[in-house]
Amino acid sequence: MKRLIARFLKDEAGVTAVEYALIAALVGVTIIGGARLLGSQVSTTFNTAKTTMKTA
């Protein structure tokens, strides 16, 4: 039983999958944050243009 546990702890094959999952999660969070920020700026720009067009 000790040999099985020791062999399991030495096995690093699953580490790569975990690393890829963490990278994918970080990329996803970055994309979502950027989209929210960009969406807010675009909304503000359109509202400014709308207000300007109403007063002109």
N, C-alpha and C positions, 0 to 999 in steps of 0.2 A: 504494500500500500504506500509506503514511504517513497518507493521508486516511482510509482505512478504520479504522486503529487510533485515530486522533484522534476520529473520530466514535463509535467504540465506547466510548472513555473518557468522552466527554461524555454518552452516553446514560444517563439516570438512571431509566429505567422499571423495571429490575430491583431497584433499591434498595428500593422499597416492599415487594416480596415478601420480601426478606431481613429487613427490619424486622419485618414481621408474623410471620415464622418465629421470630425471636428473642423477640418478645413472647409468642407461643404457648408456646415452650419455657419461658420464665420462669414463666408462669402454671401450666404443668404441674408444674414442680418445686415451686412453692409449694403446690399442691393435694396433691401426694404427701407433702410434709413435714408439712402440717397434718393429713392423714389419719393419718399414722404417730403423731404426737404425740397426737392425740385418741384414737386406738385404744389407745394405751398407758394413757392416763388412764382410759378406760372399763374396760379390763381390770382395772386396779388397784381401781377402785370395785366391780366385781362380785366380785372376790376378797375384798375387805373385807366385803362383804355376806354372802358365802357363809360366811366364817369366823365372823362374828357370829351367823348363823343356826344354825351347828353348836353353838356354845357356849350358846345360849339354851335 
